[in-house]
Amino acid sequence: MEIEMKKLIIENRTNLKMEKILKYAYTVIKQGKISETYKGKQYCFVTTFQDVVVYADKNKKSDRLIICSEGRNME
């Protein structure tokens, strides 16, 4: 039996502690992979909370969640 390796990158672009960031990431992950592009299914492209925004991206080998303070973009 072959095990499929999965990788998730969580990028914190805020001043918040990792403990709080992980709660936002967990919320997005819990929703499941609900967005779809030519890359396949992925986590919701943009999830907004009161104080942060979580952007999701996917490449060939991993999923990435970018957590930004509200009003900041991915750049």
N, C-alpha and C positions, 0 to 999 in steps of 0.2 A: 504494500500500500504506500503510495507516494503522498507526502504531506505538502500541501500548498502553503508556501511562506507568504505572509502578508506583512506589510510595513505601513505604519501610520506616523507621519511627521506632524508635530504640533509646534507651530511657530508663534511665540508670544511677542507681539509688537505693542504691548501695553506696559504700564508700570505695576500691574497687578501681580500678586504672588502666584506661583504655579498651582497651588492648591485651589485657588479660585478659577484659574484658567481651565483646569481639568474638569471642573463642573460644567463649564460651557461646552467643552469638547464632548463630554459624555452625553449631554443633551442632544447634540447634533448626531452623534453616532447612534444613539438610541432610536432616532427617527428612521434610521436605515438609509440605504442608498436609493434616494427618491428622484434624483435628477439624472438625465441621460444625454450624452453627446455621442459623437463618433468614437470617443474613447471607451464608451460603455457606461454602465451605471456608476454613479458616484454620490457622495453625500450632497445634501442641499447646497446649491451654489452660494447662497447668501442667507444667513440666519441672523436676525437682529434681536438683540436684547436691550434692556434699558440703558446699559452703559458700555456695551461692546457690540461689535459686529464680527461674525465668524464667516470667513470665505473658505470654500472648499475647492480643491484642485485635485486632479488625478493625472498621473503619468503612467508609464508602462510598468513600473515596479512598486509604486507606492501611492497612497492617498496622503494629502496634506491639508491640514486645517490651519488657517492663518487667523489669529485672533487680534483684532485691532480695536483701539479706543474708538468710540463712536465719532464719526466725522472724518476718520482717516481712511484712505483707500489702500489697496494692496501694494501700491508702488513704494 
